[in-house]
Amino acid sequence: MDLTTKDDLGVVDSLRKSDNEEGSVNSKVKGTGSLSSKDMLFRADKIDLKSLDMQLEKHLSWVWSRNESQRPKEEWEIDLSKLDMRNLIAQGTYGSVYRGTYDNQEVAVKLLDWGEDGMATTAETAALRSSFQQEVAVWQKLDHPNVTKFVGASVGTSNLKIPSKTASVDGNAAVPARACCVVVEYLPGGNLKQYLIRNRRKKLAFKIVIQLALDLSRGLSYLHSKKIVHRDVKTENMLLDSQRTLKIADFGVARVEAQNPRDMTGETGTLGYMAPEVLQGKPYNRRCDVYSFGICLWEIYCCDMPYPDLSFADVSSAVVRQNLRPEIPRCCPSSLANIMRKCWDANAEKRPEMGEVVKMLEAIDTSKGGGMIPEDQATGCFCFSPVRGP
């Protein structure tokens, strides 16, 4: 933001004329006598920098708040006076997620630094703002039981009441001068990846596997019907409510599907879940989400991590060159295994539409079981053991 307006240039004058509030600048300097404006020399160790900083911050806050009040309000912008941010529940490189309330509703607040603290590069700041604007543009229009409900957002504001005692992972207070935030419904079940890790040893009942898979497939089918490609489908971006209903979240890299597939290229997503065409930088469409769904489906069934012993670089190379995919356990019902294979087919055109996946999952009979055997049972599960005999 360009702060070189007439009002902004007056900040120096306002600091010099602050005798009534903070005392004159000369009074902060010991033994310098009377100084002319032409030859003002100070000893740095004798200047009350804290007082000057407070005055500067006060002036800049006034400028920002004035600019915010003059800017036209978007339909999705929230009333910050109704937002109460409580405690930090997650933190990433450029943002944090807080739990709080908005208008007496439990919400999660995704807070992003607006990039004016001098920490991020110009390119990183531009990418951050683009991601925020894209996320709001996509999320605000969605309404489906398997998509996390969008409440509202606020852009580049200095009026957020961020908990001052909250610290980041490294112990430093993470309070940006200006920030943008996305406010969505709060889901107490955490993300799907955490849920699967908690059930890694005992595994999930087959009925629960299919329920979670149906929730995810229905949510993706809805997005694709709206011409939206998520582009970062992974278990970390799926949230669970108190009834274990799965809801898709995090639309930071989502976008409206291009009419021409050649308009959608570049590596976007998370390695391990990215389709071969995306890894190669080739044109892609909504079927990249179908590939990622196939990997998620394997994770849900196995309650395990795909490719645990390979580096990201090895996975990327093997997925493209050697058609590497997670190993499907022998105990997995063929009806489910076939869906996995169809979804992660190397040829994007051979992958089914998500609407077709929903129908295939709905046709699976869960009454006779079919889940993996818990690791803590006496027999254990030998689904991945080498086949014995000739």
C-alpha positions as CSV (number, residue, x, y, z in Angstrom):
1,M,0.0,0.0,0.0
2,D,1.3,3.5,-0.9
3,L,1.4,5.6,2.3
4,T,2.8,8.7,0.7
5,T,-0.3,10.8,0.9
6,K,-0.4,14.4,2.2
7,D,-1.8,13.1,5.5
8,D,0.8,10.4,5.7
9,L,3.7,12.9,5.1
10,G,2.4,14.8,8.0
11,V,3.4,12.1,10.4
12,V,6.8,13.7,10.9
13,D,5.2,17.0,11.8
14,S,2.8,15.3,14.2
15,L,5.7,13.7,16.0
16,R,7.5,17.1,16.3
17,K,4.4,18.8,17.6
18,S,3.6,16.3,20.3
19,D,4.8,18.4,23.2
20,N,1.4,18.3,25.0
21,E,1.1,14.5,24.8
22,E,4.6,13.1,25.0
23,G,6.9,16.1,25.5
24,S,9.0,17.7,22.7
25,V,11.6,15.7,20.9
26,N,14.3,17.9,22.3
27,S,13.2,17.0,25.9
28,K,14.0,13.3,25.1
29,V,17.6,14.2,24.3
30,K,19.8,15.0,27.3
31,G,22.1,17.9,27.1
32,T,21.7,18.8,23.4
33,G,20.4,22.3,24.0
34,S,18.3,24.1,21.4
35,L,18.5,22.6,17.9
36,S,17.5,24.1,14.6
37,S,15.5,22.2,12.1
38,K,18.5,22.6,9.7
39,D,20.9,20.8,12.0
40,M,19.1,18.2,14.2
41,L,21.6,15.7,15.5
42,F,20.7,13.2,18.2
43,R,22.5,10.6,20.2
44,A,20.6,7.4,19.4
45,D,20.9,6.0,22.9
46,K,19.2,9.1,24.3
47,I,16.1,9.1,22.1
48,D,12.8,7.6,23.5
49,L,12.1,5.4,20.5
50,K,9.3,3.6,22.2
51,S,7.3,6.9,22.4
52,L,8.0,7.7,18.8
53,D,7.0,4.2,17.7
54,M,3.7,4.5,19.6
55,Q,2.9,7.8,17.9
56,L,3.8,6.5,14.4
57,E,1.7,3.3,15.0
58,K,-1.2,5.5,16.2
59,H,-1.0,7.7,13.0
60,L,-0.7,4.7,10.6
61,S,-3.6,2.9,12.3
62,W,-5.7,6.1,11.7
63,V,-4.7,6.2,8.1
64,W,-5.5,2.5,7.5
65,S,-8.9,2.7,9.3
66,R,-9.8,5.8,7.3
67,N,-8.9,4.0,4.0
68,E,-10.9,0.9,5.1
69,S,-14.0,3.1,5.9
70,Q,-13.8,4.7,2.5
71,R,-13.5,1.4,0.6
72,P,-16.8,-0.1,-0.7
73,K,-17.8,-3.1,1.4
74,E,-18.1,-6.5,-0.3
75,E,-21.2,-8.6,0.3
76,W,-19.1,-11.3,2.1
77,E,-17.4,-8.9,4.5
78,I,-18.2,-9.5,8.2
79,D,-18.9,-7.1,11.0
80,L,-15.6,-7.4,13.0
81,S,-17.3,-6.2,16.2
82,K,-19.2,-9.5,16.3
83,L,-16.1,-11.6,15.9
84,D,-14.4,-13.0,19.1
85,M,-11.2,-14.9,18.4
86,R,-10.2,-17.1,21.3
87,N,-7.5,-19.7,21.0
88,L,-5.0,-20.8,18.4
89,I,-5.8,-24.3,17.0
90,A,-3.4,-24.6,14.1
91,Q,-0.5,-22.7,12.5
92,G,1.2,-22.8,9.1
93,T,3.9,-20.8,7.3
94,Y,1.8,-17.8,6.4
95,G,-1.4,-18.2,8.5
96,S,-3.0,-19.4,11.6
97,V,-6.4,-20.8,12.5
98,Y,-8.2,-19.7,15.6
99,R,-11.3,-20.9,17.3
100,G,-13.9,-18.3,18.2
101,T,-17.4,-17.1,17.8
102,Y,-19.2,-14.8,15.3
103,D,-22.6,-13.5,16.2
104,N,-22.9,-16.3,18.8
105,Q,-22.0,-19.0,16.3
106,E,-18.9,-21.3,16.8
107,V,-16.5,-20.6,14.0
108,A,-12.9,-21.2,12.9
109,V,-11.0,-18.1,11.8
110,K,-8.3,-18.6,9.2
111,L,-6.0,-15.6,9.6
112,L,-3.5,-14.6,7.0
113,D,-0.8,-11.9,7.3
114,W,-1.6,-9.3,4.7
115,G,2.2,-9.0,3.9
116,E,3.0,-5.6,5.2
117,D,5.4,-6.6,8.0
118,G,8.4,-6.9,5.7
119,M,8.8,-10.6,6.3
120,A,7.5,-11.9,3.0
121,T,8.9,-11.2,-0.5
122,T,6.9,-9.2,-3.0
123,A,6.1,-12.5,-4.9
124,E,5.0,-14.3,-1.7
125,T,2.8,-11.4,-0.7
126,A,1.2,-11.3,-4.1
127,A,0.6,-15.1,-4.0
128,L,-0.8,-14.8,-0.5
129,R,-3.3,-12.1,-1.4
130,S,-4.3,-13.9,-4.6
131,S,-4.9,-17.1,-2.7
132,F,-7.1,-15.3,-0.2
133,Q,-9.2,-13.5,-2.9
134,Q,-9.5,-16.8,-4.8
135,E,-10.6,-18.7,-1.7
136,V,-13.3,-16.2,-0.8
137,A,-14.5,-16.0,-4.4
138,V,-15.0,-19.7,-4.6
139,W,-16.1,-20.6,-1.0
140,Q,-18.8,-17.9,-0.6
141,K,-20.9,-19.4,-3.3
142,L,-21.0,-23.0,-2.0
143,D,-23.8,-24.6,-0.1
144,H,-23.7,-28.4,0.4
145,P,-23.8,-30.7,3.5
146,N,-20.3,-32.0,2.6
147,V,-18.6,-28.6,2.2
148,T,-17.6,-26.6,5.2
149,K,-20.0,-23.6,5.5
150,F,-18.5,-20.2,4.7
151,V,-19.5,-17.5,7.1
152,G,-17.7,-14.4,5.8
153,A,-14.3,-12.8,5.5
154,S,-12.4,-9.5,6.1
155,V,-9.7,-8.2,3.9
156,G,-6.5,-6.4,4.9
157,T,-7.8,-5.0,8.2
158,S,-6.0,-3.6,11.2
159,N,-9.1,-3.9,13.4
160,L,-8.9,-7.7,14.2
161,K,-8.9,-8.4,17.9
162,I,-6.1,-11.1,17.8
163,P,-5.4,-12.8,21.2
164,S,-2.2,-11.0,22.3
165,K,-1.1,-13.9,24.6
166,T,-1.3,-16.4,21.8
167,A,2.2,-17.5,20.6
168,S,3.3,-19.3,17.6
169,V,5.0,-22.7,17.5
170,D,8.5,-21.2,18.1
171,G,7.2,-19.1,21.0
172,N,7.0,-15.8,19.2
173,A,3.8,-13.8,19.2
174,A,2.2,-14.1,15.7
175,V,0.3,-10.8,15.5
176,P,0.5,-9.2,12.0
177,A,0.0,-5.4,11.7
178,R,-2.7,-6.0,9.1
179,A,-4.4,-9.2,8.2
180,C,-7.2,-10.8,6.2
181,C,-9.3,-13.6,7.6
182,V,-11.8,-16.3,6.3
183,V,-14.5,-17.3,8.8
184,V,-16.1,-20.7,8.5
185,E,-18.2,-23.0,10.7
186,Y,-16.2,-24.7,13.4
187,L,-16.1,-28.5,13.2
188,P,-15.0,-30.2,16.4
189,G,-13.9,-33.5,14.9
190,G,-10.7,-32.2,13.5
191,N,-9.3,-33.2,10.1
192,L,-9.7,-36.6,8.5
193,K,-5.9,-37.3,8.6
194,Q,-5.9,-36.9,12.4
195,Y,-8.9,-39.2,12.7
196,L,-7.2,-41.9,10.5
197,I,-4.0,-41.7,12.5
198,R,-5.9,-42.2,15.8
199,N,-7.4,-45.4,14.2
200,R,-4.2,-46.6,12.7
201,R,-4.0,-49.8,14.8
202,K,-7.6,-50.7,15.2
203,K,-8.7,-49.6,11.7
204,L,-12.2,-48.5,10.7
205,A,-15.3,-50.6,10.3
206,F,-16.1,-51.1,6.6
207,K,-19.4,-49.2,7.0
208,I,-17.5,-46.2,8.3
209,V,-15.0,-46.4,5.4
210,I,-17.9,-46.2,2.9
211,Q,-19.7,-43.5,4.8
212,L,-16.6,-41.2,4.8
213,A,-15.9,-42.1,1.1
214,L,-19.4,-41.2,0.2
215,D,-19.3,-37.9,2.0
216,L,-16.1,-36.9,0.2
217,S,-17.3,-38.1,-3.2
218,R,-20.6,-36.3,-2.9
219,G,-18.8,-33.1,-1.9
220,L,-16.5,-33.3,-4.8
221,S,-19.3,-34.2,-7.2
222,Y,-21.1,-31.0,-6.0
223,L,-18.0,-28.9,-6.6
224,H,-17.5,-30.3,-10.1
225,S,-21.1,-29.6,-10.9
226,K,-20.4,-26.0,-10.1
227,K,-17.3,-26.1,-12.4
228,I,-15.0,-25.8,-9.4
229,V,-11.7,-27.8,-9.3
230,H,-10.4,-28.1,-5.7
231,R,-6.8,-29.0,-6.8
232,D,-5.6,-29.9,-3.3
233,V,-7.8,-32.9,-2.3
234,K,-6.1,-34.6,0.7
235,T,-7.1,-36.0,4.1
236,E,-5.7,-32.9,5.8
237,N,-8.2,-30.7,4.0
238,M,-11.3,-32.7,5.0
239,L,-12.9,-31.9,8.4
240,L,-15.3,-33.9,10.6
241,D,-18.2,-32.6,12.6
242,S,-19.5,-34.1,15.9
243,Q,-21.5,-36.8,14.0
244,R,-18.4,-37.8,11.9
245,T,-19.9,-36.1,8.8
246,L,-17.0,-35.2,6.4
247,K,-16.8,-31.7,5.0
248,I,-14.4,-30.4,2.4
249,A,-12.4,-27.4,3.4
250,D,-9.5,-25.1,2.3
251,F,-10.2,-23.6,-1.1
252,G,-7.0,-21.6,-1.2
253,V,-5.9,-23.1,-4.6
254,A,-9.4,-24.0,-5.9
255,R,-10.5,-22.3,-9.1
256,V,-13.3,-22.3,-11.6
257,E,-12.5,-24.9,-14.3
258,A,-11.2,-23.4,-17.5
259,Q,-13.2,-24.0,-20.7
260,N,-9.9,-24.8,-22.4
261,P,-7.8,-27.4,-20.4
262,R,-4.6,-25.8,-21.7
263,D,-5.5,-22.8,-19.5
264,M,-5.0,-25.0,-16.4
265,T,-1.4,-26.1,-16.0
266,G,1.4,-26.1,-13.4
267,E,2.1,-28.0,-10.2
268,T,-0.7,-27.2,-7.8
269,G,-1.6,-29.5,-4.9
270,T,0.3,-31.7,-2.5
271,L,2.9,-34.3,-3.6
272,G,1.6,-37.8,-3.1
273,Y,-1.9,-36.8,-4.0
274,M,-1.1,-35.0,-7.3
275,A,-2.1,-36.6,-10.6
276,P,0.6,-37.5,-13.1
277,E,-0.5,-34.8,-15.6
278,V,-0.3,-32.2,-12.8
279,L,3.2,-33.4,-11.8
280,Q,4.3,-33.1,-15.4
281,G,3.0,-29.6,-15.8
282,K,0.5,-30.7,-18.5
283,P,-3.0,-29.3,-19.0
284,Y,-5.5,-30.9,-16.6
285,N,-9.1,-30.6,-15.5
286,R,-11.4,-31.7,-12.7
287,R,-10.2,-35.3,-13.1
288,C,-7.1,-34.4,-11.2
289,D,-9.4,-34.3,-8.1
290,V,-10.6,-37.8,-9.0
291,Y,-7.0,-39.1,-8.9
292,S,-6.5,-37.5,-5.5
293,F,-9.8,-39.0,-4.3
294,G,-8.5,-42.4,-5.2
295,I,-5.4,-41.9,-2.9
296,C,-7.7,-40.6,-0.1
297,L,-9.9,-43.7,-0.5
298,W,-6.9,-45.9,0.0
299,E,-5.9,-43.9,3.1
300,I,-9.4,-44.1,4.6
301,Y,-9.5,-47.9,4.1
302,C,-6.0,-48.6,5.4
303,C,-5.7,-45.8,8.0
304,D,-2.2,-45.4,6.8
305,M,0.1,-43.1,4.9
306,P,0.8,-43.9,1.2
307,Y,4.4,-44.2,0.3
308,P,5.8,-43.9,3.9
309,D,9.3,-44.9,2.9
310,L,9.8,-42.7,-0.1
311,S,10.8,-39.1,-0.4
312,F,8.6,-36.6,-2.2
313,A,11.0,-36.5,-5.1
314,D,11.0,-40.3,-5.4
315,V,7.2,-40.5,-5.2
316,S,6.8,-37.8,-8.0
317,S,9.2,-39.6,-10.3
318,A,7.8,-43.1,-9.7
319,V,4.2,-42.0,-10.1
320,V,4.9,-40.6,-13.5
321,R,7.6,-43.0,-14.8
322,Q,6.7,-46.2,-13.1
323,N,3.0,-45.8,-12.6
324,L,3.5,-46.1,-8.8
325,R,0.4,-46.3,-6.7
326,P,-0.3,-47.4,-3.1
327,E,-0.5,-51.2,-2.6
328,I,-4.1,-52.3,-2.2
329,P,-4.3,-54.9,0.7
330,R,-5.6,-58.3,-0.3
331,C,-8.4,-58.2,2.2
332,C,-9.9,-55.1,0.5
333,P,-13.2,-56.0,-1.2
334,S,-12.9,-56.0,-5.0
335,S,-15.8,-53.5,-5.3
336,L,-13.8,-50.9,-3.4
337,A,-10.4,-51.9,-4.9
338,N,-11.8,-51.4,-8.4
339,I,-12.9,-47.8,-7.6
340,M,-9.4,-47.0,-6.3
341,R,-7.8,-48.3,-9.5
342,K,-10.3,-46.5,-11.8
343,C,-9.8,-43.2,-9.9
344,W,-6.0,-43.2,-10.0
345,D,-5.7,-44.4,-13.6
346,A,-2.7,-42.7,-15.4
347,N,-5.0,-41.7,-18.2
348,A,-7.2,-38.9,-16.9
349,E,-9.9,-39.5,-19.6
350,K,-10.4,-43.1,-18.2
351,R,-11.1,-41.9,-14.7
352,P,-14.8,-41.8,-13.8
353,E,-16.7,-38.6,-13.0
354,M,-17.3,-38.1,-9.3
355,G,-21.0,-38.6,-9.8
356,E,-20.2,-42.1,-11.1
357,V,-18.0,-42.8,-8.1
358,V,-20.9,-41.8,-5.8
359,K,-23.1,-44.4,-7.6
360,M,-20.4,-47.1,-7.3
361,L,-19.9,-46.5,-3.6
362,E,-23.7,-46.5,-3.0
363,A,-23.9,-50.0,-4.6
364,I,-21.4,-51.5,-2.2
365,D,-22.9,-53.9,0.4
366,T,-21.4,-53.2,3.9
367,S,-23.6,-55.7,5.8
368,K,-21.0,-58.4,5.6
369,G,-18.0,-56.3,6.7
370,G,-14.9,-56.0,4.6
371,G,-12.6,-53.7,6.6
372,M,-9.0,-54.4,7.5
373,I,-8.2,-56.6,10.5
374,P,-7.0,-54.5,13.5
375,E,-3.3,-54.8,14.2
376,D,-3.9,-55.5,17.9
377,Q,-5.9,-58.7,17.3
378,A,-4.0,-62.0,17.8
379,T,-4.1,-63.0,14.2
380,G,-3.1,-59.6,12.9
381,C,-3.6,-58.6,9.3
382,F,-1.4,-60.2,6.6
383,C,-2.9,-58.2,3.7
384,F,0.5,-56.9,2.7
385,S,2.5,-60.0,3.4
386,P,4.2,-61.7,0.4
387,V,2.3,-64.6,-1.1
388,R,3.7,-67.9,-0.1
389,G,4.1,-71.0,-2.2
390,P,4.6,-71.5,-5.9
